[in-house]
Amino acid sequence: MWRIWLLFDPRRALIAVLAFAFLMVMLMHFIMLSTERFNFLGGSTATDTAAISAPIETVRPT
């Protein structure tokens, strides 16, 4: 394992991994914001929020 670090500079490798992780996180956030369900910046109304969080009512036969 130590021979790998002779090929790569640890500082550059760490910066590259962190930059890649940051870009992936930002990409995932923008993909989620583009969906209607997870877009919390879109200004959803109270009826939209109530419809999502309302429990499903079951009808019992009498």
PDBQT receptor file of N, H, CA, C and O in Angstrom, charges set to zero:
ATOM      1  N   MET A   1       0.816  -1.195   0.000  1.00  0.00    +0.000 N 
ATOM      2  CA  MET A   1       0.000   0.000   0.000  1.00  0.00    +0.000 C 
ATOM      3  C   MET A   1       0.858   1.256   0.000  1.00  0.00    +0.000 C 
ATOM      4  O   MET A   1       0.503   2.255  -0.626  1.00  0.00    +0.000 OA
ATOM      5  N   TRP A   2       1.971   1.209   0.692  1.00  0.00    +0.000 N 
ATOM      6  H   TRP A   2       2.260   0.398   1.200  1.00  0.00    +0.000 HD
ATOM      7  CA  TRP A   2       2.795   2.408   0.784  1.00  0.00    +0.000 C 
ATOM      8  C   TRP A   2       3.439   2.754  -0.551  1.00  0.00    +0.000 C 
ATOM      9  O   TRP A   2       3.834   3.899  -0.767  1.00  0.00    +0.000 OA
ATOM     10  N   ARG A   3       3.549   1.785  -1.442  1.00  0.00    +0.000 N 
ATOM     11  H   ARG A   3       3.227   0.854  -1.266  1.00  0.00    +0.000 HD
ATOM     12  CA  ARG A   3       4.152   2.064  -2.749  1.00  0.00    +0.000 C 
ATOM     13  C   ARG A   3       3.238   2.909  -3.639  1.00  0.00    +0.000 C 
ATOM     14  O   ARG A   3       3.698   3.596  -4.551  1.00  0.00    +0.000 OA
ATOM     15  N   ILE A   4       1.939   2.842  -3.355  1.00  0.00    +0.000 N 
ATOM     16  H   ILE A   4       1.565   2.284  -2.614  1.00  0.00    +0.000 HD
ATOM     17  CA  ILE A   4       1.012   3.675  -4.131  1.00  0.00    +0.000 C 
ATOM     18  C   ILE A   4       1.314   5.147  -3.904  1.00  0.00    +0.000 C 
ATOM     19  O   ILE A   4       1.258   5.950  -4.836  1.00  0.00    +0.000 OA
ATOM     20  N   TRP A   5       1.639   5.507  -2.647  1.00  0.00    +0.000 N 
ATOM     21  H   TRP A   5       1.684   4.855  -1.890  1.00  0.00    +0.000 HD
ATOM     22  CA  TRP A   5       1.891   6.909  -2.338  1.00  0.00    +0.000 C 
ATOM     23  C   TRP A   5       3.234   7.373  -2.887  1.00  0.00    +0.000 C 
ATOM     24  O   TRP A   5       3.513   8.572  -2.895  1.00  0.00    +0.000 OA
ATOM     25  N   LEU A   6       4.061   6.457  -3.341  1.00  0.00    +0.000 N 
ATOM     26  H   LEU A   6       3.835   5.483  -3.334  1.00  0.00    +0.000 HD
ATOM     27  CA  LEU A   6       5.269   6.873  -4.045  1.00  0.00    +0.000 C 
ATOM     28  C   LEU A   6       4.937   7.328  -5.463  1.00  0.00    +0.000 C 
ATOM     29  O   LEU A   6       5.678   8.110  -6.058  1.00  0.00    +0.000 OA
ATOM     30  N   LEU A   7       3.821   6.837  -6.003  1.00  0.00    +0.000 N 
ATOM     31  H   LEU A   7       3.219   6.201  -5.519  1.00  0.00    +0.000 HD
ATOM     32  CA  LEU A   7       3.393   7.245  -7.342  1.00  0.00    +0.000 C 
ATOM     33  C   LEU A   7       2.576   8.530  -7.321  1.00  0.00    +0.000 C 
ATOM     34  O   LEU A   7       2.670   9.343  -8.240  1.00  0.00    +0.000 OA
ATOM     35  N   PHE A   8       1.764   8.717  -6.260  1.00  0.00    +0.000 N 
ATOM     36  H   PHE A   8       1.688   8.056  -5.513  1.00  0.00    +0.000 HD
ATOM     37  CA  PHE A   8       0.875   9.877  -6.169  1.00  0.00    +0.000 C 
ATOM     38  C   PHE A   8       1.288  10.766  -5.013  1.00  0.00    +0.000 C 
ATOM     39  O   PHE A   8       1.723  10.288  -3.966  1.00  0.00    +0.000 OA
ATOM     40  N   ASP A   9       1.145  12.071  -5.219  1.00  0.00    +0.000 N 
ATOM     41  H   ASP A   9       0.792  12.459  -6.070  1.00  0.00    +0.000 HD
ATOM     42  CA  ASP A   9       1.357  13.020  -4.134  1.00  0.00    +0.000 C 
ATOM     43  C   ASP A   9       0.113  12.994  -3.243  1.00  0.00    +0.000 C 
ATOM     44  O   ASP A   9      -0.986  13.239  -3.742  1.00  0.00    +0.000 OA
ATOM     45  N   PRO A  10       0.243  12.706  -1.947  1.00  0.00    +0.000 N 
ATOM     46  CA  PRO A  10      -0.931  12.579  -1.079  1.00  0.00    +0.000 C 
ATOM     47  C   PRO A  10      -1.773  13.853  -1.021  1.00  0.00    +0.000 C 
ATOM     48  O   PRO A  10      -3.000  13.773  -0.954  1.00  0.00    +0.000 OA
ATOM     49  N   ARG A  11      -1.148  15.008  -1.045  1.00  0.00    +0.000 N 
ATOM     50  H   ARG A  11      -0.151  15.074  -1.100  1.00  0.00    +0.000 HD
ATOM     51  CA  ARG A  11      -1.917  16.255  -0.987  1.00  0.00    +0.000 C 
ATOM     52  C   ARG A  11      -2.768  16.441  -2.225  1.00  0.00    +0.000 C 
ATOM     53  O   ARG A  11      -3.935  16.821  -2.132  1.00  0.00    +0.000 OA
ATOM     54  N   ARG A  12      -2.186  16.172  -3.392  1.00  0.00    +0.000 N 
ATOM     55  H   ARG A  12      -1.238  15.863  -3.468  1.00  0.00    +0.000 HD
ATOM     56  CA  ARG A  12      -2.951  16.315  -4.635  1.00  0.00    +0.000 C 
ATOM     57  C   ARG A  12      -4.057  15.273  -4.716  1.00  0.00    +0.000 C 
ATOM     58  O   ARG A  12      -5.157  15.572  -5.180  1.00  0.00    +0.000 OA
ATOM     59  N   ALA A  13      -3.776  14.058  -4.270  1.00  0.00    +0.000 N 
ATOM     60  H   ALA A  13      -2.882  13.815  -3.893  1.00  0.00    +0.000 HD
ATOM     61  CA  ALA A  13      -4.785  13.009  -4.314  1.00  0.00    +0.000 C 
ATOM     62  C   ALA A  13      -5.954  13.345  -3.387  1.00  0.00    +0.000 C 
ATOM     63  O   ALA A  13      -7.109  13.140  -3.760  1.00  0.00    +0.000 OA
ATOM     64  N   LEU A  14      -5.676  13.853  -2.197  1.00  0.00    +0.000 N 
ATOM     65  H   LEU A  14      -4.738  14.019  -1.894  1.00  0.00    +0.000 HD
ATOM     66  CA  LEU A  14      -6.726  14.215  -1.258  1.00  0.00    +0.000 C 
ATOM     67  C   LEU A  14      -7.566  15.365  -1.790  1.00  0.00    +0.000 C 
ATOM     68  O   LEU A  14      -8.791  15.342  -1.671  1.00  0.00    +0.000 OA
ATOM     69  N   ILE A  15      -6.935  16.354  -2.367  1.00  0.00    +0.000 N 
ATOM     70  H   ILE A  15      -5.940  16.373  -2.464  1.00  0.00    +0.000 HD
ATOM     71  CA  ILE A  15      -7.666  17.488  -2.942  1.00  0.00    +0.000 C 
ATOM     72  C   ILE A  15      -8.528  17.017  -4.112  1.00  0.00    +0.000 C 
ATOM     73  O   ILE A  15      -9.662  17.474  -4.262  1.00  0.00    +0.000 OA
ATOM     74  N   ALA A  16      -8.013  16.118  -4.937  1.00  0.00    +0.000 N 
ATOM     75  H   ALA A  16      -7.092  15.747  -4.815  1.00  0.00    +0.000 HD
ATOM     76  CA  ALA A  16      -8.778  15.608  -6.075  1.00  0.00    +0.000 C 
ATOM     77  C   ALA A  16      -9.991  14.801  -5.601  1.00  0.00    +0.000 C 
ATOM     78  O   ALA A  16     -11.077  14.931  -6.167  1.00  0.00    +0.000 OA
ATOM     79  N   VAL A  17      -9.818  13.971  -4.571  1.00  0.00    +0.000 N 
ATOM     80  H   VAL A  17      -8.936  13.866  -4.111  1.00  0.00    +0.000 HD
ATOM     81  CA  VAL A  17     -10.930  13.175  -4.053  1.00  0.00    +0.000 C 
ATOM     82  C   VAL A  17     -11.989  14.080  -3.439  1.00  0.00    +0.000 C 
ATOM     83  O   VAL A  17     -13.181  13.867  -3.665  1.00  0.00    +0.000 OA
ATOM     84  N   LEU A  18     -11.586  15.072  -2.677  1.00  0.00    +0.000 N 
ATOM     85  H   LEU A  18     -10.619  15.245  -2.494  1.00  0.00    +0.000 HD
ATOM     86  CA  LEU A  18     -12.546  15.987  -2.059  1.00  0.00    +0.000 C 
ATOM     87  C   LEU A  18     -13.267  16.832  -3.098  1.00  0.00    +0.000 C 
ATOM     88  O   LEU A  18     -14.465  17.078  -2.962  1.00  0.00    +0.000 OA
ATOM     89  N   ALA A  19     -12.572  17.275  -4.120  1.00  0.00    +0.000 N 
ATOM     90  H   ALA A  19     -11.599  17.075  -4.230  1.00  0.00    +0.000 HD
ATOM     91  CA  ALA A  19     -13.213  18.052  -5.188  1.00  0.00    +0.000 C 
ATOM     92  C   ALA A  19     -14.222  17.190  -5.941  1.00  0.00    +0.000 C 
ATOM     93  O   ALA A  19     -15.315  17.658  -6.261  1.00  0.00    +0.000 OA
ATOM     94  N   PHE A  20     -13.870  15.945  -6.227  1.00  0.00    +0.000 N 
ATOM     95  H   PHE A  20     -12.982  15.566  -5.967  1.00  0.00    +0.000 HD
ATOM     96  CA  PHE A  20     -14.788  15.040  -6.902  1.00  0.00    +0.000 C 
ATOM     97  C   PHE A  20     -16.025  14.784  -6.045  1.00  0.00    +0.000 C 
ATOM     98  O   PHE A  20     -17.143  14.782  -6.560  1.00  0.00    +0.000 OA
ATOM     99  N   ALA A  21     -15.836  14.569  -4.742  1.00  0.00    +0.000 N 
ATOM    100  H   ALA A  21     -14.927  14.571  -4.324  1.00  0.00    +0.000 HD
ATOM    101  CA  ALA A  21     -16.971  14.327  -3.842  1.00  0.00    +0.000 C 
ATOM    102  C   ALA A  21     -17.872  15.556  -3.770  1.00  0.00    +0.000 C 
ATOM    103  O   ALA A  21     -19.096  15.423  -3.762  1.00  0.00    +0.000 OA
ATOM    104  N   PHE A  22     -17.287  16.740  -3.718  1.00  0.00    +0.000 N 
ATOM    105  H   PHE A  22     -16.293  16.848  -3.725  1.00  0.00    +0.000 HD
ATOM    106  CA  PHE A  22     -18.075  17.970  -3.674  1.00  0.00    +0.000 C 
ATOM    107  C   PHE A  22     -18.890  18.143  -4.951  1.00  0.00    +0.000 C 
ATOM    108  O   PHE A  22     -20.057  18.530  -4.895  1.00  0.00    +0.000 OA
ATOM    109  N   LEU A  23     -18.287  17.861  -6.087  1.00  0.00    +0.000 N 
ATOM    110  H   LEU A  23     -17.338  17.546  -6.132  1.00  0.00    +0.000 HD
ATOM    111  CA  LEU A  23     -19.011  17.976  -7.353  1.00  0.00    +0.000 C 
ATOM    112  C   LEU A  23     -20.149  16.961  -7.438  1.00  0.00    +0.000 C 
ATOM    113  O   LEU A  23     -21.220  17.279  -7.955  1.00  0.00    +0.000 OA
ATOM    114  N   MET A  24     -19.933  15.761  -6.944  1.00  0.00    +0.000 N 
ATOM    115  H   MET A  24     -19.063  15.503  -6.524  1.00  0.00    +0.000 HD
ATOM    116  CA  MET A  24     -20.985  14.751  -6.958  1.00  0.00    +0.000 C 
ATOM    117  C   MET A  24     -22.148  15.147  -6.042  1.00  0.00    +0.000 C 
ATOM    118  O   MET A  24     -23.311  14.945  -6.392  1.00  0.00    +0.000 OA
ATOM    119  N   VAL A  25     -21.837  15.704  -4.882  1.00  0.00    +0.000 N 
ATOM    120  H   VAL A  25     -20.893  15.867  -4.597  1.00  0.00    +0.000 HD
ATOM    121  CA  VAL A  25     -22.880  16.144  -3.953  1.00  0.00    +0.000 C 
ATOM    122  C   VAL A  25     -23.692  17.271  -4.570  1.00  0.00    +0.000 C 
ATOM    123  O   VAL A  25     -24.919  17.271  -4.479  1.00  0.00    +0.000 OA
ATOM    124  N   MET A  26     -23.022  18.228  -5.194  1.00  0.00    +0.000 N 
ATOM    125  H   MET A  26     -22.025  18.228  -5.268  1.00  0.00    +0.000 HD
ATOM    126  CA  MET A  26     -23.733  19.340  -5.830  1.00  0.00    +0.000 C 
ATOM    127  C   MET A  26     -24.602  18.833  -6.979  1.00  0.00    +0.000 C 
ATOM    128  O   MET A  26     -25.728  19.299  -7.154  1.00  0.00    +0.000 OA
ATOM    129  N   LEU A  27     -24.099  17.902  -7.748  1.00  0.00    +0.000 N 
ATOM    130  H   LEU A  27     -23.185  17.524  -7.606  1.00  0.00    +0.000 HD
ATOM    131  CA  LEU A  27     -24.873  17.336  -8.849  1.00  0.00    +0.000 C 
ATOM    132  C   LEU A  27     -26.125  16.632  -8.330  1.00  0.00    +0.000 C 
ATOM    133  O   LEU A  27     -27.207  16.789  -8.895  1.00  0.00    +0.000 OA
ATOM    134  N   MET A  28     -25.978  15.856  -7.256  1.00  0.00    +0.000 N 
ATOM    135  H   MET A  28     -25.098  15.729  -6.797  1.00  0.00    +0.000 HD
ATOM    136  CA  MET A  28     -27.136  15.165  -6.687  1.00  0.00    +0.000 C 
ATOM    137  C   MET A  28     -28.168  16.157  -6.155  1.00  0.00    +0.000 C 
ATOM    138  O   MET A  28     -29.370  15.948  -6.318  1.00  0.00    +0.000 OA
ATOM    139  N   HIS A  29     -27.705  17.233  -5.522  1.00  0.00    +0.000 N 
ATOM    140  H   HIS A  29     -26.729  17.403  -5.390  1.00  0.00    +0.000 HD
ATOM    141  CA  HIS A  29     -28.641  18.226  -5.009  1.00  0.00    +0.000 C 
ATOM    142  C   HIS A  29     -29.407  18.897  -6.145  1.00  0.00    +0.000 C 
ATOM    143  O   HIS A  29     -30.615  19.105  -6.032  1.00  0.00    +0.000 OA
ATOM    144  N   PHE A  30     -28.736  19.232  -7.220  1.00  0.00    +0.000 N 
ATOM    145  H   PHE A  30     -27.754  19.063  -7.312  1.00  0.00    +0.000 HD
ATOM    146  CA  PHE A  30     -29.426  19.874  -8.331  1.00  0.00    +0.000 C 
ATOM    147  C   PHE A  30     -30.386  18.917  -9.030  1.00  0.00    +0.000 C 
ATOM    148  O   PHE A  30     -31.442  19.336  -9.504  1.00  0.00    +0.000 OA
ATOM    149  N   ILE A  31     -30.033  17.654  -9.098  1.00  0.00    +0.000 N 
ATOM    150  H   ILE A  31     -29.175  17.314  -8.713  1.00  0.00    +0.000 HD
ATOM    151  CA  ILE A  31     -30.956  16.672  -9.671  1.00  0.00    +0.000 C 
ATOM    152  C   ILE A  31     -32.187  16.547  -8.793  1.00  0.00    +0.000 C 
ATOM    153  O   ILE A  31     -33.306  16.493  -9.304  1.00  0.00    +0.000 OA
ATOM    154  N   MET A  32     -32.003  16.500  -7.484  1.00  0.00    +0.000 N 
ATOM    155  H   MET A  32     -31.094  16.544  -7.069  1.00  0.00    +0.000 HD
ATOM    156  CA  MET A  32     -33.143  16.394  -6.583  1.00  0.00    +0.000 C 
ATOM    157  C   MET A  32     -34.010  17.648  -6.625  1.00  0.00    +0.000 C 
ATOM    158  O   MET A  32     -35.235  17.555  -6.541  1.00  0.00    +0.000 OA
ATOM    159  N   LEU A  33     -33.386  18.824  -6.755  1.00  0.00    +0.000 N 
ATOM    160  H   LEU A  33     -32.392  18.900  -6.823  1.00  0.00    +0.000 HD
ATOM    161  CA  LEU A  33     -34.160  20.061  -6.835  1.00  0.00    +0.000 C 
ATOM    162  C   LEU A  33     -34.934  20.166  -8.142  1.00  0.00    +0.000 C 
ATOM    163  O   LEU A  33     -35.906  20.917  -8.217  1.00  0.00    +0.000 OA
ATOM    164  N   SER A  34     -34.531  19.440  -9.161  1.00  0.00    +0.000 N 
ATOM    165  H   SER A  34     -33.741  18.830  -9.100  1.00  0.00    +0.000 HD
ATOM    166  CA  SER A  34     -35.246  19.496 -10.423  1.00  0.00    +0.000 C 
ATOM    167  C   SER A  34     -36.503  18.645 -10.405  1.00  0.00    +0.000 C 
ATOM    168  O   SER A  34     -37.327  18.753 -11.314  1.00  0.00    +0.000 OA
ATOM    169  N   THR A  35     -36.673  17.796  -9.389  1.00  0.00    +0.000 N 
ATOM    170  H   THR A  35     -36.004  17.709  -8.651  1.00  0.00    +0.000 HD
ATOM    171  CA  THR A  35     -37.887  16.990  -9.290  1.00  0.00    +0.000 C 
ATOM    172  C   THR A  35     -38.966  17.789  -8.569  1.00  0.00    +0.000 C 
ATOM    173  O   THR A  35     -38.665  18.688  -7.783  1.00  0.00    +0.000 OA
ATOM    174  N   GLU A  36     -40.205  17.458  -8.838  1.00  0.00    +0.000 N 
ATOM    175  H   GLU A  36     -40.449  16.728  -9.477  1.00  0.00    +0.000 HD
ATOM    176  CA  GLU A  36     -41.317  18.194  -8.229  1.00  0.00    +0.000 C 
ATOM    177  C   GLU A  36     -41.479  17.847  -6.751  1.00  0.00    +0.000 C 
ATOM    178  O   GLU A  36     -41.860  18.701  -5.951  1.00  0.00    +0.000 OA
ATOM    179  N   ARG A  37     -41.193  16.612  -6.393  1.00  0.00    +0.000 N 
ATOM    180  H   ARG A  37     -40.883  15.918  -7.043  1.00  0.00    +0.000 HD
ATOM    181  CA  ARG A  37     -41.401  16.180  -5.009  1.00  0.00    +0.000 C 
ATOM    182  C   ARG A  37     -40.393  16.784  -4.034  1.00  0.00    +0.000 C 
ATOM    183  O   ARG A  37     -40.766  17.145  -2.918  1.00  0.00    +0.000 OA
ATOM    184  N   PHE A  38     -39.141  16.901  -4.424  1.00  0.00    +0.000 N 
ATOM    185  H   PHE A  38     -38.838  16.607  -5.331  1.00  0.00    +0.000 HD
ATOM    186  CA  PHE A  38     -38.089  17.329  -3.504  1.00  0.00    +0.000 C 
ATOM    187  C   PHE A  38     -37.643  18.770  -3.706  1.00  0.00    +0.000 C 
ATOM    188  O   PHE A  38     -36.654  19.191  -3.108  1.00  0.00    +0.000 OA
ATOM    189  N   ASN A  39     -38.348  19.536  -4.534  1.00  0.00    +0.000 N 
ATOM    190  H   ASN A  39     -39.152  19.194  -5.020  1.00  0.00    +0.000 HD
ATOM    191  CA  ASN A  39     -37.973  20.928  -4.758  1.00  0.00    +0.000 C 
ATOM    192  C   ASN A  39     -38.571  21.792  -3.652  1.00  0.00    +0.000 C 
ATOM    193  O   ASN A  39     -39.723  22.218  -3.745  1.00  0.00    +0.000 OA
ATOM    194  N   PHE A  40     -37.794  22.048  -2.614  1.00  0.00    +0.000 N 
ATOM    195  H   PHE A  40     -36.859  21.702  -2.539  1.00  0.00    +0.000 HD
ATOM    196  CA  PHE A  40     -38.284  22.851  -1.505  1.00  0.00    +0.000 C 
ATOM    197  C   PHE A  40     -38.125  24.342  -1.784  1.00  0.00    +0.000 C 
ATOM    198  O   PHE A  40     -38.626  25.158  -1.010  1.00  0.00    +0.000 OA
ATOM    199  N   LEU A  41     -37.454  24.718  -2.849  1.00  0.00    +0.000 N 
ATOM    200  H   LEU A  41     -37.047  24.055  -3.477  1.00  0.00    +0.000 HD
ATOM    201  CA  LEU A  41     -37.295  26.124  -3.202  1.00  0.00    +0.000 C 
ATOM    202  C   LEU A  41     -38.392  26.620  -4.134  1.00  0.00    +0.000 C 
ATOM    203  O   LEU A  41     -38.467  27.815  -4.420  1.00  0.00    +0.000 OA
ATOM    204  N   GLY A  42     -39.242  25.719  -4.610  1.00  0.00    +0.000 N 
ATOM    205  H   GLY A  42     -39.182  24.749  -4.378  1.00  0.00    +0.000 HD
ATOM    206  CA  GLY A  42     -40.263  26.074  -5.585  1.00  0.00    +0.000 C 
ATOM    207  C   GLY A  42     -41.452  26.806  -5.009  1.00  0.00    +0.000 C 
ATOM    208  O   GLY A  42     -42.305  27.265  -5.769  1.00  0.00    +0.000 OA
ATOM    209  N   GLY A  43     -41.543  26.934  -3.714  1.00  0.00    +0.000 N 
ATOM    210  H   GLY A  43     -40.850  26.561  -3.096  1.00  0.00    +0.000 HD
ATOM    211  CA  GLY A  43     -42.651  27.642  -3.111  1.00  0.00    +0.000 C 
ATOM    212  C   GLY A  43     -43.934  26.844  -3.151  1.00  0.00    +0.000 C 
ATOM    213  O   GLY A  43     -44.936  27.312  -3.691  1.00  0.00    +0.000 OA
ATOM    214  N   SER A  44     -43.923  25.643  -2.586  1.00  0.00    +0.000 N 
ATOM    215  H   SER A  44     -43.109  25.263  -2.147  1.00  0.00    +0.000 HD
ATOM    216  CA  SER A  44     -45.119  24.807  -2.586  1.00  0.00    +0.000 C 
ATOM    217  C   SER A  44     -46.176  25.424  -1.682  1.00  0.00    +0.000 C 
ATOM    218  O   SER A  44     -45.849  26.085  -0.697  1.00  0.00    +0.000 OA
ATOM    219  N   THR A  45     -47.423  25.211  -2.012  1.00  0.00    +0.000 N 
ATOM    220  H   THR A  45     -47.689  24.674  -2.812  1.00  0.00    +0.000 HD
ATOM    221  CA  THR A  45     -48.524  25.755  -1.226  1.00  0.00    +0.000 C 
ATOM    222  C   THR A  45     -48.858  24.813  -0.079  1.00  0.00    +0.000 C 
ATOM    223  O   THR A  45     -48.333  23.702   0.002  1.00  0.00    +0.000 OA
ATOM    224  N   ALA A  46     -49.732  25.268   0.802  1.00  0.00    +0.000 N 
ATOM    225  H   ALA A  46     -50.158  26.170   0.737  1.00  0.00    +0.000 HD
ATOM    226  CA  ALA A  46     -50.099  24.450   1.964  1.00  0.00    +0.000 C 
ATOM    227  C   ALA A  46     -50.872  23.212   1.534  1.00  0.00    +0.000 C 
ATOM    228  O   ALA A  46     -50.766  22.161   2.166  1.00  0.00    +0.000 OA
ATOM    229  N   THR A  47     -51.658  23.332   0.449  1.00  0.00    +0.000 N 
ATOM    230  H   THR A  47     -51.744  24.186  -0.064  1.00  0.00    +0.000 HD
ATOM    231  CA  THR A  47     -52.418  22.164   0.004  1.00  0.00    +0.000 C 
ATOM    232  C   THR A  47     -51.492  21.101  -0.573  1.00  0.00    +0.000 C 
ATOM    233  O   THR A  47     -51.738  19.906  -0.410  1.00  0.00    +0.000 OA
ATOM    234  N   ASP A  48     -50.432  21.532  -1.244  1.00  0.00    +0.000 N 
ATOM    235  H   ASP A  48     -50.232  22.503  -1.376  1.00  0.00    +0.000 HD
ATOM    236  CA  ASP A  48     -49.475  20.556  -1.764  1.00  0.00    +0.000 C 
ATOM    237  C   ASP A  48     -48.804  19.800  -0.628  1.00  0.00    +0.000 C 
ATOM    238  O   ASP A  48     -48.647  18.581  -0.695  1.00  0.00    +0.000 OA
ATOM    239  N   THR A  49     -48.411  20.515   0.405  1.00  0.00    +0.000 N 
ATOM    240  H   THR A  49     -48.538  21.506   0.459  1.00  0.00    +0.000 HD
ATOM    241  CA  THR A  49     -47.725  19.876   1.518  1.00  0.00    +0.000 C 
ATOM    242  C   THR A  49     -48.676  18.976   2.291  1.00  0.00    +0.000 C 
ATOM    243  O   THR A  49     -48.282  17.899   2.739  1.00  0.00    +0.000 OA
ATOM    244  N   ALA A  50     -49.914  19.401   2.450  1.00  0.00    +0.000 N 
ATOM    245  H   ALA A  50     -50.233  20.276   2.086  1.00  0.00    +0.000 HD
ATOM    246  CA  ALA A  50     -50.879  18.583   3.176  1.00  0.00    +0.000 C 
ATOM    247  C   ALA A  50     -51.204  17.315   2.395  1.00  0.00    +0.000 C 
ATOM    248  O   ALA A  50     -51.425  16.258   2.987  1.00  0.00    +0.000 OA
ATOM    249  N   ALA A  51     -51.234  17.415   1.080  1.00  0.00    +0.000 N 
ATOM    250  H   ALA A  51     -51.054  18.273   0.599  1.00  0.00    +0.000 HD
ATOM    251  CA  ALA A  51     -51.549  16.241   0.267  1.00  0.00    +0.000 C 
ATOM    252  C   ALA A  51     -50.430  15.214   0.331  1.00  0.00    +0.000 C 
ATOM    253  O   ALA A  51     -50.682  14.012   0.256  1.00  0.00    +0.000 OA
ATOM    254  N   ILE A  52     -49.209  15.677   0.468  1.00  0.00    +0.000 N 
ATOM    255  H   ILE A  52     -49.005  16.654   0.529  1.00  0.00    +0.000 HD
ATOM    256  CA  ILE A  52     -48.081  14.748   0.523  1.00  0.00    +0.000 C 
ATOM    257  C   ILE A  52     -48.029  14.058   1.885  1.00  0.00    +0.000 C 
ATOM    258  O   ILE A  52     -47.784  12.854   1.960  1.00  0.00    +0.000 OA
ATOM    259  N   SER A  53     -48.257  14.811   2.957  1.00  0.00    +0.000 N 
ATOM    260  H   SER A  53     -48.456  15.789   2.896  1.00  0.00    +0.000 HD
ATOM    261  CA  SER A  53     -48.071  14.253   4.296  1.00  0.00    +0.000 C 
ATOM    262  C   SER A  53     -49.355  13.677   4.891  1.00  0.00    +0.000 C 
ATOM    263  O   SER A  53     -49.320  13.135   5.996  1.00  0.00    +0.000 OA
ATOM    264  N   ALA A  54     -50.486  13.779   4.194  1.00  0.00    +0.000 N 
ATOM    265  H   ALA A  54     -50.515  14.219   3.296  1.00  0.00    +0.000 HD
ATOM    266  CA  ALA A  54     -51.739  13.276   4.744  1.00  0.00    +0.000 C 
ATOM    267  C   ALA A  54     -51.740  11.752   4.729  1.00  0.00    +0.000 C 
ATOM    268  O   ALA A  54     -51.310  11.139   3.752  1.00  0.00    +0.000 OA
ATOM    269  N   PRO A  55     -52.222  11.139   5.806  1.00  0.00    +0.000 N 
ATOM    270  CA  PRO A  55     -52.298   9.674   5.814  1.00  0.00    +0.000 C 
ATOM    271  C   PRO A  55     -53.399   9.173   4.877  1.00  0.00    +0.000 C 
ATOM    272  O   PRO A  55     -54.366   9.881   4.596  1.00  0.00    +0.000 OA
ATOM    273  N   ILE A  56     -53.236   7.982   4.419  1.00  0.00    +0.000 N 
ATOM    274  H   ILE A  56     -52.451   7.406   4.648  1.00  0.00    +0.000 HD
ATOM    275  CA  ILE A  56     -54.207   7.380   3.522  1.00  0.00    +0.000 C 
ATOM    276  C   ILE A  56     -55.337   6.796   4.382  1.00  0.00    +0.000 C 
ATOM    277  O   ILE A  56     -55.100   6.002   5.293  1.00  0.00    +0.000 OA
ATOM    278  N   GLU A  57     -56.553   7.208   4.071  1.00  0.00    +0.000 N 
ATOM    279  H   GLU A  57     -56.745   7.853   3.331  1.00  0.00    +0.000 HD
ATOM    280  CA  GLU A  57     -57.692   6.723   4.834  1.00  0.00    +0.000 C 
ATOM    281  C   GLU A  57     -58.235   5.463   4.179  1.00  0.00    +0.000 C 
ATOM    282  O   GLU A  57     -58.382   5.385   2.959  1.00  0.00    +0.000 OA
ATOM    283  N   THR A  58     -58.524   4.497   5.003  1.00  0.00    +0.000 N 
ATOM    284  H   THR A  58     -58.404   4.560   5.994  1.00  0.00    +0.000 HD
ATOM    285  CA  THR A  58     -59.112   3.258   4.479  1.00  0.00    +0.000 C 
ATOM    286  C   THR A  58     -60.591   3.227   4.816  1.00  0.00    +0.000 C 
ATOM    287  O   THR A  58     -61.002   3.663   5.891  1.00  0.00    +0.000 OA
ATOM    288  N   VAL A  59     -61.373   2.717   3.909  1.00  0.00    +0.000 N 
ATOM    289  H   VAL A  59     -61.038   2.362   3.035  1.00  0.00    +0.000 HD
ATOM    290  CA  VAL A  59     -62.807   2.625   4.114  1.00  0.00    +0.000 C 
ATOM    291  C   VAL A  59     -63.121   1.218   4.605  1.00  0.00    +0.000 C 
ATOM    292  O   VAL A  59     -62.804   0.228   3.945  1.00  0.00    +0.000 OA
ATOM    293  N   ARG A  60     -63.753   1.147   5.780  1.00  0.00    +0.000 N 
ATOM    294  H   ARG A  60     -64.010   1.951   6.316  1.00  0.00    +0.000 HD
ATOM    295  CA  ARG A  60     -64.105  -0.145   6.345  1.00  0.00    +0.000 C 
ATOM    296  C   ARG A  60     -65.570  -0.440   6.047  1.00  0.00    +0.000 C 
ATOM    297  O   ARG A  60     -66.428   0.421   6.242  1.00  0.00    +0.000 OA
ATOM    298  N   PRO A  61     -65.854  -1.623   5.588  1.00  0.00    +0.000 N 
ATOM    299  CA  PRO A  61     -67.253  -1.954   5.341  1.00  0.00    +0.000 C 
ATOM    300  C   PRO A  61     -68.026  -2.091   6.648  1.00  0.00    +0.000 C 
ATOM    301  O   PRO A  61     -67.508  -2.603   7.641  1.00  0.00    +0.000 OA
ATOM    302  N   THR A  62     -69.265  -1.627   6.631  1.00  0.00    +0.000 N 
ATOM    303  H   THR A  62     -69.685  -1.211   5.825  1.00  0.00    +0.000 HD
ATOM    304  CA  THR A  62     -70.074  -1.704   7.859  1.00  0.00    +0.000 C 
ATOM    305  C   THR A  62     -71.084  -2.814   7.790  1.00  0.00    +0.000 C 
ATOM    306  O   THR A  62     -71.844  -3.016   8.737  1.00  0.00    +0.000 OA
TER     307      THR A  62
